[in-house]
């Protein structure tokens, strides 16, 4: 045995000397060592000419607005991204309640992905902060700080909502015995007696309240919202279920995106998107016909397409940045996959589509940034508290959120949404409703995603974008918010708030990841 060991040692020693000799020869002759063969990280040994890279063309002013890519890069990567990342790690924003078991409403369910990385681990109730799961009308919640509007768990503004929009219906129960008792109570006492109120209302009145609330909420929402009271709805810790490449791809994923683009982006079937894997085979696939059609659309419909394309690009960047590079020795290694990034965005491989896709990401970023700018007054009121049950945590979270808003206010090149739906009132109203219904339909398609983790992040980001659109189209209601009383005419549930900030956090992360990919591509040259 010792002879075999000696021979093995001699071979290793010889290999070491030979390697040093070859390396020294390369250095003496100023010759670059040969590039390694294709692997997970580098994406291959193909040289990328500067003029081919999608990132070299990612520059200048964006279409349909007056902001440039470079200004967004600096603002996001050095000012906003670090704060938004910290904010989404706070307890209030990390727990999201979602129903991942809703059936697909459009085609037979082809089963959930069996890949282990598609799995979502729900959060046990014992791990959820008490303030989030207790609800808005928990008596301890309201007694903690009188006069504070608490945006906690399963928030319901049903009574205020009906009172403001349907005073006649509200009057039917206002003068009941229970309501008379409430009239002279403090907020804390009202919370304690709320159960008694509900028990004194007739079933017909309760159902009337619920119906009116559901009807009016539907007028504002751009998304098909999950029923948070459903037994299938579960809390998910977003930090423990990060968005990344799970292996979910192929016809099932294509069908989801194809349904979104082909049936909901105001596009006739005779016009084909460039590089659509499900489109009929055509020799001419440069997209000239598609973009000629797109430029002929009104601004609103053009914006709709660019929002969806931008979201698609952002999701693809997340998958490329968090790619399974190695799965050995009992642990998985995740990181940037340059080859995957090239396949999705490089101009040479996408026939020029890469730059367009990435510019749509920046456009979507500006839209959601503008929504945050618009909604800042809603959160800046002292009456609003992001409640988890931990006073120190809640105070720090509110302070960090206000810092984010202050940075956003300082950004000088916001998108001007006033140019949208600015035509004839009747036509503008009809177009706005069509816009809303198309987007709401896309939110329903998210229940057709086969991968649970992809469905989770798809639903969250669609709801976040839908909340941003709701904000942009509620300017008058936000301007009329009272400083020290409950909101009238404009409300955000905790689910909407969590989705809004996490969705924007995903966009901010995407733009930050582009900086990382730019460096990796430069290192390859």
C-alpha positions as CSV (number, residue, x, y, z in Angstrom):
1,X,0.0,0.0,0.0
2,X,2.8,2.4,0.8
3,X,4.2,1.9,-2.7
4,X,0.9,2.9,-4.3
5,X,0.7,6.0,-2.0
6,X,4.3,6.9,-3.0
7,X,3.5,6.6,-6.7
8,X,0.4,8.8,-6.3
9,X,2.4,11.4,-4.4
10,X,5.1,11.4,-7.2
11,X,2.4,11.9,-9.9
12,X,1.0,14.9,-8.0
13,X,4.4,16.4,-7.5
14,X,5.2,16.0,-11.2
15,X,1.9,17.6,-12.1
16,X,2.6,20.6,-9.8
17,X,6.1,21.2,-11.4
18,X,4.7,20.9,-14.9
19,X,1.9,23.3,-14.2
20,X,4.3,25.9,-12.8
21,X,6.6,25.5,-15.8
22,X,3.7,26.1,-18.3
23,X,2.4,29.1,-16.3
24,X,5.9,30.6,-16.3
25,X,6.3,30.0,-20.0
26,X,3.0,31.9,-20.6
27,X,4.1,34.8,-18.5
28,X,7.6,35.0,-20.1
29,X,6.0,35.1,-23.5
30,X,3.2,37.5,-22.6
31,X,0.6,35.0,-23.8
32,X,-2.8,34.8,-22.2
33,X,-3.7,31.3,-20.9
34,X,-6.5,29.7,-22.8
35,X,-10.1,30.5,-21.7
36,X,-11.9,27.8,-19.8
37,X,-14.6,25.8,-21.3
38,X,-18.3,26.5,-20.8
39,X,-19.4,26.3,-17.2
40,X,-22.4,27.5,-15.1
41,X,-20.9,30.9,-14.1
42,X,-19.2,32.1,-17.2
43,X,-21.7,30.9,-19.7
44,X,-19.1,29.7,-22.2
45,X,-15.9,30.9,-23.8
46,X,-17.5,32.9,-26.6
47,X,-16.1,36.4,-26.9
48,X,-18.6,39.2,-26.7
49,X,-17.9,42.2,-28.8
50,X,-18.8,45.5,-27.1
51,X,-21.3,46.4,-29.8
52,X,-23.1,43.1,-29.2
53,X,-23.8,43.5,-25.5
54,X,-27.3,44.6,-24.6
55,X,-25.8,46.7,-21.7
56,X,-23.7,48.8,-24.0
57,X,-26.9,49.9,-25.8
58,X,-28.7,50.4,-22.5
59,X,-28.2,54.2,-22.3
60,X,-30.0,57.5,-23.0
61,X,-33.5,58.8,-22.6
62,X,-36.4,56.3,-22.3
63,X,-39.4,56.4,-24.6
64,X,-42.6,58.0,-23.4
65,X,-40.9,59.9,-20.6
66,X,-38.0,62.4,-20.0
67,X,-35.7,60.3,-17.8
68,X,-32.5,58.7,-18.8
69,X,-31.1,55.3,-17.8
70,X,-27.9,56.7,-16.2
71,X,-29.8,58.9,-13.8
72,X,-31.9,56.0,-12.7
73,X,-28.8,53.8,-12.2
74,X,-27.1,56.3,-9.9
75,X,-30.3,57.2,-8.0
76,X,-31.3,53.6,-7.4
77,X,-28.0,51.9,-6.8
78,X,-26.4,54.4,-4.4
79,X,-29.4,56.1,-2.7
80,X,-32.6,54.0,-2.8
81,X,-31.7,50.3,-3.2
82,X,-29.9,50.0,0.2
83,X,-32.8,51.5,2.1
84,X,-35.5,49.6,0.2
85,X,-33.7,46.4,0.8
86,X,-33.5,47.1,4.6
87,X,-37.2,48.0,4.6
88,X,-38.4,44.8,3.0
89,X,-36.5,42.8,5.6
90,X,-38.5,44.4,8.4
91,X,-41.2,42.2,10.0
92,X,-44.1,44.2,8.7
93,X,-43.0,43.7,5.1
94,X,-41.6,40.2,5.1
95,X,-44.8,38.3,5.9
96,X,-47.3,38.0,3.0
97,X,-50.6,36.1,3.2
98,X,-51.4,34.3,0.0
99,X,-53.5,31.5,-1.4
100,X,-51.4,29.3,-3.6
101,X,-54.1,26.6,-4.0
102,X,-56.6,28.6,-6.1
103,X,-57.4,26.7,-9.4
104,X,-56.5,28.1,-12.8
105,X,-59.6,29.7,-14.2
106,X,-58.6,29.5,-17.9
107,X,-57.4,26.0,-18.6
108,X,-57.1,22.6,-17.0
109,X,-54.5,22.5,-14.2
110,X,-51.5,20.6,-15.5
111,X,-50.3,19.9,-12.0
112,X,-47.8,21.6,-9.7
113,X,-44.1,21.5,-10.3
114,X,-42.4,18.6,-8.6
115,X,-39.0,20.2,-8.5
116,X,-38.0,20.7,-4.9
117,X,-37.0,24.4,-5.4
118,X,-40.5,25.1,-6.6
119,X,-41.8,24.4,-3.1
120,X,-43.0,27.2,-0.8
121,X,-42.6,26.7,2.9
122,X,-45.5,28.4,4.7
123,X,-44.8,30.2,8.0
124,X,-46.3,28.6,11.1
125,X,-48.8,30.9,12.9
126,X,-46.6,30.9,16.0
127,X,-43.9,32.7,14.0
128,X,-46.2,35.5,12.8
129,X,-46.0,38.7,14.8
130,X,-49.1,39.1,17.0
131,X,-50.0,42.5,15.5
132,X,-50.0,41.2,12.0
133,X,-52.3,38.2,12.6
134,X,-54.6,39.8,15.2
135,X,-56.4,42.2,12.8
136,X,-57.2,45.9,12.9
137,X,-59.9,45.7,15.5
138,X,-58.0,43.8,18.2
139,X,-58.6,45.6,21.4
140,X,-55.0,45.4,22.6
141,X,-53.9,46.9,19.3
142,X,-56.2,49.9,19.5
143,X,-55.6,50.5,23.2
144,X,-51.9,50.6,22.7
145,X,-51.9,54.1,21.1
146,X,-55.2,55.9,21.0
147,X,-55.9,57.9,17.9
148,X,-53.5,55.8,15.8
149,X,-54.7,54.2,12.6
150,X,-53.3,50.7,12.7
151,X,-52.6,48.9,9.5
152,X,-52.2,45.4,10.9
153,X,-53.3,42.0,9.8
154,X,-56.7,41.2,8.2
155,X,-57.6,44.9,7.9
156,X,-61.3,45.7,7.3
157,X,-62.6,49.3,6.8
158,X,-66.1,48.1,6.0
159,X,-68.0,50.4,8.3
160,X,-66.1,53.6,7.5
161,X,-66.2,52.6,3.8
162,X,-70.0,52.1,3.7
163,X,-70.6,55.2,5.9
164,X,-68.6,57.4,3.4
165,X,-70.0,56.0,0.2
166,X,-73.5,54.8,1.2
167,X,-74.8,57.0,4.0
168,X,-78.4,55.8,3.5
169,X,-77.4,52.2,4.2
170,X,-75.3,53.2,7.1
171,X,-78.2,55.1,8.6
172,X,-80.2,51.9,8.8
173,X,-78.0,50.6,11.6
174,X,-76.6,53.9,12.9
175,X,-79.4,54.3,15.3
176,X,-79.5,50.8,16.6
177,X,-79.0,50.3,20.3
178,X,-75.4,49.1,19.8
179,X,-74.6,52.0,17.5
180,X,-75.9,54.5,20.0
181,X,-73.6,53.0,22.6
182,X,-70.6,53.3,20.3
183,X,-71.2,56.9,19.5
184,X,-69.8,58.2,22.9
185,X,-67.0,55.6,23.2
186,X,-63.3,56.1,22.8
187,X,-61.5,54.2,20.0
188,X,-60.4,51.6,22.6
189,X,-63.9,51.0,23.9
190,X,-65.2,50.8,20.4
191,X,-62.8,48.0,19.6
192,X,-63.9,46.1,22.7
193,X,-67.6,46.4,21.8
194,X,-67.2,45.7,18.1
195,X,-68.2,42.0,18.6
196,X,-71.4,43.2,20.3
197,X,-72.2,45.4,17.4
198,X,-71.9,42.6,14.9
199,X,-74.2,40.4,17.0
200,X,-76.9,43.0,17.1
201,X,-77.0,43.5,13.3
202,X,-79.4,41.4,11.3
203,X,-77.9,38.9,8.9
204,X,-79.4,41.0,6.0
205,X,-77.7,44.2,7.2
206,X,-74.3,42.4,7.6
207,X,-74.6,40.9,4.1
208,X,-75.5,44.3,2.7
209,X,-72.5,45.9,4.3
210,X,-70.2,43.2,2.9
211,X,-71.8,43.4,-0.6
212,X,-71.4,47.1,-0.8
213,X,-67.8,47.0,0.5
214,X,-66.9,44.2,-2.0
215,X,-68.6,46.1,-4.9
216,X,-66.8,49.4,-4.2
217,X,-63.5,47.8,-3.5
218,X,-63.8,46.1,-6.9
219,X,-64.1,49.6,-8.5
220,X,-60.6,50.5,-7.2
221,X,-58.7,47.3,-7.5
222,X,-56.6,46.4,-10.5
223,X,-56.1,42.8,-9.2
224,X,-58.1,39.7,-8.3
225,X,-57.4,39.7,-4.6
226,X,-57.0,36.5,-2.6
227,X,-59.6,35.9,0.1
228,X,-57.4,36.3,3.2
229,X,-60.1,34.5,5.3
230,X,-59.9,31.3,3.1
231,X,-58.5,28.3,4.9
232,X,-56.1,27.8,2.0
233,X,-54.6,31.3,2.6
234,X,-51.2,31.0,4.5
235,X,-48.6,33.4,5.7
236,X,-45.3,33.1,3.8
237,X,-42.0,34.5,5.0
238,X,-40.6,36.1,1.9
239,X,-37.0,36.1,3.2
240,X,-37.1,32.3,3.6
241,X,-38.7,31.8,0.2
242,X,-36.6,34.0,-2.1
243,X,-37.3,34.5,-5.8
244,X,-34.8,32.6,-7.9
245,X,-34.4,30.1,-10.7
246,X,-36.3,26.9,-9.7
247,X,-36.0,25.0,-13.0
248,X,-39.6,25.7,-14.0
249,X,-39.7,26.4,-17.7
250,X,-40.9,25.0,-21.0
251,X,-44.5,24.9,-22.5
252,X,-46.2,25.4,-19.1
253,X,-44.3,28.7,-18.4
254,X,-44.6,29.8,-22.1
255,X,-48.4,29.3,-22.0
256,X,-48.7,31.6,-19.0
257,X,-46.7,34.4,-20.6
258,X,-48.3,33.8,-24.0
259,X,-51.7,34.2,-22.5
260,X,-50.7,37.5,-20.9
261,X,-49.2,39.0,-24.0
262,X,-51.5,37.6,-26.7
263,X,-54.8,38.0,-24.9
264,X,-54.4,41.0,-22.6
265,X,-52.1,43.5,-24.2
266,X,-54.6,44.9,-26.7
267,X,-52.8,43.1,-29.5
268,X,-54.6,41.6,-32.6
269,X,-53.8,37.9,-33.3
270,X,-52.4,38.9,-36.7
271,X,-49.4,40.7,-35.1
272,X,-46.7,38.4,-33.6
273,X,-44.3,39.3,-30.8
274,X,-40.6,38.9,-31.8
275,X,-39.1,35.6,-30.6
276,X,-42.4,34.2,-29.4
277,X,-41.8,30.4,-29.0
278,X,-45.5,29.7,-29.5
279,X,-46.0,31.8,-32.6
280,X,-46.2,30.2,-36.1
281,X,-42.8,29.7,-37.7
282,X,-41.9,32.7,-39.8
283,X,-38.8,33.6,-41.8
284,X,-39.0,37.3,-40.9
285,X,-38.7,37.5,-37.1
286,X,-37.1,40.9,-36.7
287,X,-40.2,42.4,-35.0
288,X,-40.6,45.2,-37.5
289,X,-44.3,44.6,-37.9
290,X,-44.8,44.3,-34.2
291,X,-43.1,47.6,-33.3
292,X,-44.8,49.4,-36.1
293,X,-48.1,48.3,-34.6
294,X,-47.0,49.2,-31.1
295,X,-46.0,52.7,-32.0
296,X,-49.5,53.2,-33.7
297,X,-51.2,52.6,-30.3
298,X,-52.4,55.3,-28.0
299,X,-50.1,56.1,-25.1
300,X,-52.2,54.2,-22.6
301,X,-52.1,50.9,-24.5
302,X,-48.4,51.3,-25.3
303,X,-47.7,51.9,-21.6
304,X,-49.7,48.8,-20.7
305,X,-47.5,46.6,-22.9
306,X,-44.3,48.2,-21.6
307,X,-45.3,47.6,-18.0
308,X,-45.8,43.9,-18.7
309,X,-42.6,43.6,-20.7
310,X,-40.7,45.4,-17.9
311,X,-42.1,43.0,-15.3
312,X,-41.1,40.1,-17.4
313,X,-37.6,41.4,-17.8
314,X,-37.3,42.0,-14.1
315,X,-38.3,38.5,-13.3
316,X,-35.8,37.1,-15.8
317,X,-33.0,39.1,-14.2
318,X,-33.9,37.7,-10.8
319,X,-33.7,34.2,-12.2
320,X,-30.3,34.9,-13.9
321,X,-28.9,36.5,-10.7
322,X,-30.1,33.7,-8.4
323,X,-29.3,30.6,-10.6
324,X,-28.6,27.2,-9.2
325,X,-24.9,26.9,-10.1
326,X,-24.0,23.8,-8.1
327,X,-25.8,21.2,-6.1
328,X,-23.4,19.0,-4.3
329,X,-22.3,17.8,-0.9
330,X,-25.7,18.5,0.6
331,X,-25.9,22.2,-0.2
332,X,-26.9,24.3,-3.1
333,X,-24.9,27.2,-4.5
334,X,-26.8,30.1,-6.1
335,X,-25.3,32.9,-8.1
336,X,-25.1,34.9,-11.3
337,X,-25.3,32.9,-14.5
338,X,-23.9,35.1,-17.4
339,X,-24.8,32.6,-20.1
340,X,-28.5,32.6,-19.0
341,X,-28.4,36.4,-18.9
342,X,-27.0,36.6,-22.5
343,X,-29.6,34.2,-23.8
344,X,-32.4,36.4,-22.5
345,X,-30.9,39.9,-23.1
346,X,-27.9,39.9,-25.4
347,X,-28.7,41.8,-28.6
348,X,-26.9,39.2,-30.8
349,X,-28.9,36.3,-29.3
350,X,-32.2,38.2,-29.1
351,X,-32.0,39.9,-32.5
352,X,-32.0,43.3,-30.8
353,X,-34.8,42.6,-28.3
354,X,-32.5,42.6,-25.2
355,X,-32.1,46.4,-25.0
356,X,-35.9,47.0,-25.5
357,X,-36.7,44.6,-22.8
358,X,-34.3,46.2,-20.3
359,X,-35.6,49.7,-21.2
360,X,-39.1,48.6,-20.4
361,X,-37.8,47.5,-17.0
362,X,-36.6,51.1,-16.3
363,X,-39.9,52.4,-17.5
364,X,-41.8,50.2,-15.1
365,X,-39.4,51.3,-12.3
366,X,-40.4,54.9,-13.0
367,X,-44.1,54.1,-12.9
368,X,-43.9,52.4,-9.5
369,X,-41.5,55.1,-8.3
370,X,-44.1,57.7,-9.2
371,X,-46.8,55.8,-7.3
372,X,-44.7,55.8,-4.2
373,X,-44.1,59.5,-4.6
374,X,-47.9,60.0,-4.9
375,X,-48.8,57.8,-1.9
376,X,-46.3,59.3,0.5
377,X,-48.8,61.7,2.2
378,X,-51.0,58.7,3.1
379,X,-48.1,57.2,5.2
380,X,-46.7,60.5,6.5
381,X,-49.7,61.1,8.7
382,X,-49.1,60.5,12.4
383,X,-52.3,58.5,12.5
384,X,-50.8,55.7,10.4
385,X,-48.8,53.1,12.2
386,X,-47.3,49.9,10.6
387,X,-48.3,47.6,13.5
388,X,-46.6,44.3,14.3
389,X,-47.0,44.4,18.1
390,X,-43.4,45.4,18.8
391,X,-43.3,49.1,19.5
392,X,-39.6,49.5,18.8
393,X,-39.8,47.5,15.6
394,X,-42.8,49.5,14.4
395,X,-41.2,52.9,15.1
396,X,-38.0,51.9,13.3
397,X,-40.0,50.6,10.3
398,X,-42.1,53.8,10.0
399,X,-38.9,55.9,10.2
400,X,-37.2,53.8,7.5
401,X,-40.2,54.1,5.3
402,X,-40.3,57.9,5.6
403,X,-36.6,58.0,4.7
404,X,-37.4,56.0,1.5
405,X,-40.1,58.6,0.7
406,X,-37.8,61.5,1.3
407,X,-35.3,60.0,-1.2
408,X,-38.0,59.5,-3.7
409,X,-39.2,63.1,-3.4
410,X,-35.8,64.3,-4.2
411,X,-35.7,62.5,-7.5
412,X,-36.1,65.1,-10.2
413,X,-37.3,63.2,-13.2
414,X,-40.6,61.5,-12.3
415,X,-43.0,60.1,-14.9
416,X,-46.0,62.4,-15.6
417,X,-49.1,60.2,-15.4
418,X,-51.3,63.2,-16.2
419,X,-50.7,62.6,-19.9
420,X,-52.6,59.3,-19.6
421,X,-56.4,59.2,-19.9
422,X,-56.4,62.9,-20.7
423,X,-58.7,62.9,-23.7
424,X,-62.5,63.1,-24.0
425,X,-64.0,62.2,-20.6
426,X,-66.2,59.4,-21.8
427,X,-63.6,57.9,-24.0
428,X,-61.0,58.3,-21.3
429,X,-63.2,56.6,-18.7
430,X,-63.9,53.7,-21.0
431,X,-60.2,53.3,-21.8
432,X,-59.3,53.4,-18.1
433,X,-61.8,50.7,-17.3
434,X,-60.6,48.6,-20.2
435,X,-57.0,49.1,-18.9
436,X,-58.1,48.0,-15.4
437,X,-60.0,44.9,-16.5
438,X,-57.1,43.7,-18.7
439,X,-54.7,44.0,-15.8
440,X,-57.2,42.3,-13.4
441,X,-57.4,39.4,-15.9
442,X,-53.6,39.1,-15.8
443,X,-53.7,38.8,-12.0
444,X,-56.1,35.8,-12.4
445,X,-53.6,34.2,-14.8
446,X,-51.1,34.0,-12.0
447,X,-53.2,31.2,-10.5
448,X,-52.2,29.2,-13.6
449,X,-48.5,29.2,-12.8
450,X,-47.4,25.6,-12.1
451,X,-44.4,26.4,-9.8
452,X,-45.5,27.4,-6.3
453,X,-42.6,29.7,-5.7
454,X,-43.0,31.4,-9.1
455,X,-46.7,31.7,-8.4
456,X,-46.0,33.4,-5.0
457,X,-43.7,36.0,-6.5
458,X,-45.8,36.5,-9.6
459,X,-48.9,37.1,-7.5
460,X,-47.1,39.5,-5.2
461,X,-45.5,41.5,-8.0
462,X,-48.7,41.7,-10.0
463,X,-50.6,42.9,-6.9
464,X,-47.8,45.4,-6.2
465,X,-48.1,46.9,-9.7
466,X,-51.8,46.8,-9.5
467,X,-51.6,48.8,-6.2
468,X,-49.3,51.3,-7.9
469,X,-51.8,51.8,-10.7
470,X,-54.6,52.2,-8.1
471,X,-52.6,54.9,-6.4
472,X,-51.8,56.8,-9.7
473,X,-55.5,56.9,-10.5
474,X,-56.6,58.0,-7.0
475,X,-54.8,61.4,-6.9
476,X,-57.8,63.4,-5.8
477,X,-58.7,61.0,-3.0
478,X,-55.1,61.1,-1.7
479,X,-54.9,64.9,-1.8
480,X,-58.1,65.0,0.4
481,X,-56.8,62.8,3.1
482,X,-57.5,64.0,6.7
483,X,-54.4,64.3,8.9
484,X,-56.0,63.1,12.1
485,X,-58.9,60.9,11.1
486,X,-59.5,57.7,9.2
487,X,-59.1,57.9,5.4
488,X,-62.1,58.7,3.3
489,X,-62.3,57.6,-0.3
490,X,-58.8,56.0,-0.3
491,X,-57.6,52.9,1.6
492,X,-54.7,50.5,1.4
493,X,-54.9,47.1,3.1
494,X,-51.8,45.6,4.6
495,X,-51.6,43.1,1.8
496,X,-51.5,45.9,-0.8
497,X,-48.8,47.8,1.2
498,X,-46.6,44.7,1.5
499,X,-47.0,43.9,-2.1
500,X,-46.4,47.5,-3.2
501,X,-43.1,47.8,-1.4
502,X,-41.8,44.3,-2.2
503,X,-42.7,44.7,-5.8
504,X,-40.8,47.9,-6.0
505,X,-38.0,46.2,-4.1
506,X,-37.8,43.6,-6.8
507,X,-37.4,46.3,-9.5
508,X,-34.8,48.1,-7.5
509,X,-32.9,44.8,-7.1
510,X,-33.1,44.1,-10.8
511,X,-31.5,47.4,-11.7
512,X,-28.8,46.8,-9.0
513,X,-28.2,43.4,-10.5
514,X,-27.7,44.9,-14.0
515,X,-24.7,46.7,-12.5
516,X,-23.3,43.4,-11.4
517,X,-23.9,41.7,-14.7
518,X,-22.2,44.7,-16.5
519,X,-19.1,44.0,-14.4
520,X,-19.2,40.3,-15.1
521,X,-19.5,40.8,-18.8
522,X,-16.5,43.3,-18.8
523,X,-14.4,40.7,-16.9
524,X,-15.0,38.2,-19.7
525,X,-13.6,40.4,-22.5
